[in-house]
Amino acid sequence: MHTRFPHTIPQHISNLLPCRCFLHTLRTEGVLRGLYAGALPSLVSNVGENAVLFAAYGRCQRVWSDVLGCPSVEEMGPLGNALSGSSAAVFSAMWLCPTEHIKCQLQVCQLFLVL
């Protein structure tokens, strides 16, 4: 998909654009607010998601090995591992969706406070 944006800025200016944006953000908002604003909710969300995924994957492997009739988790084939990963992703989504919803709500509230 082509946009008009890359064609409207001359090449010598577009090479400096990321640096200018970075410096402008540092000057106007500072280091903490400009670069790290919103990092904590994202970090908490990602840590929680990975923790739930890690914990659920092992349990889902044991359940699917019993369902598929495998003597142990190590002897499970690709289908069993795929089912285990998919099942663990469902539990991970149960953690991630509410935290993403809260993060979006906070972003919208912050946007309306600025306006």
C-alpha positions in Angstrom: 0.0 0.0 0.0 1.5 3.3 -1.1 0.9 6.6 0.7 1.7 10.1 -0.4 3.7 10.8 2.8 7.1 9.5 1.7 6.9 11.3 -1.6 6.1 14.7 -0.1 9.2 15.0 2.0 12.5 15.5 0.3 15.1 12.8 0.9 17.5 14.9 2.9 14.8 16.0 5.3 13.2 12.6 5.7 16.5 11.1 6.8 16.6 13.5 9.7 12.9 13.2 10.6 13.2 10.4 13.3 16.0 12.3 15.0 14.0 15.5 15.0 10.9 13.8 16.4 13.0 12.2 19.1 14.7 15.5 20.1 11.4 17.4 20.0 9.8 14.8 22.3 12.7 15.1 24.7 12.6 18.9 24.7 8.8 19.2 25.2 8.0 16.3 27.4 11.2 15.3 29.1 12.8 11.8 29.5 10.3 10.1 31.8 7.1 11.4 30.4 8.1 11.5 26.8 9.9 8.2 26.5 8.5 6.0 29.3 4.9 7.2 29.7 2.7 4.1 29.6 5.5 1.6 30.0 4.4 0.3 33.4 0.9 -0.8 32.4 2.3 -2.5 29.3 5.1 -4.2 31.3 2.6 -5.5 33.9 0.3 -6.8 31.1 3.1 -8.6 29.3 4.6 -10.1 32.5 1.1 -11.4 33.5 0.4 -12.7 30.0 3.7 -14.7 29.9 3.3 -16.0 33.5 -0.2 -17.3 32.7 0.9 -18.8 29.4 3.9 -20.5 31.0 1.8 -21.9 33.8 -1.1 -23.0 31.6 1.1 -24.7 28.9 2.4 -27.4 31.2 -1.0 -28.2 32.6 -2.6 -28.2 29.2 0.2 -30.6 28.0 -0.7 -33.0 30.8 -4.4 -32.8 30.0 -3.9 -33.3 26.3 -1.5 -36.2 26.8 -4.2 -38.0 28.9 -6.9 -37.2 26.3 -4.7 -38.4 23.4 -3.6 -41.5 25.3 0.1 -40.7 25.3 2.1 -42.3 28.2 4.0 -39.1 28.9 4.2 -35.4 27.8 7.6 -36.0 26.2 6.1 -38.6 23.8 3.3 -36.3 22.6 3.4 -35.5 18.9 3.0 -32.1 17.1 -0.8 -32.3 17.2 -0.7 -32.7 21.0 1.7 -29.8 21.4 -0.3 -27.6 19.1 -3.5 -28.4 21.1 -1.6 -27.6 24.3 -0.3 -24.3 23.0 -3.7 -23.3 21.7 -5.4 -24.2 25.0 -2.8 -22.2 26.9 -3.3 -19.2 24.6 -7.0 -19.2 25.6 -6.0 -18.8 29.3 -3.5 -16.2 28.4 -6.1 -14.2 26.5 -8.4 -14.3 29.5 -5.6 -12.4 31.4 -4.6 -10.1 28.5 -8.0 -8.9 27.3 -9.1 -7.2 30.5 -5.7 -5.6 31.0 -5.7 -4.3 27.4 -9.2 -2.9 28.0 -8.0 -1.0 31.1 -5.0 0.3 29.3 -7.1 1.6 26.4 -9.5 3.2 28.8 -6.6 5.0 30.6 -5.3 6.2 27.2 -8.6 7.5 26.2 -9.1 9.3 29.5 -5.6 10.8 29.2 -6.4 12.0 25.6 -9.6 13.8 26.8 -7.7 15.4 29.7 -5.2 16.9 27.2 -7.9 18.3 24.9 
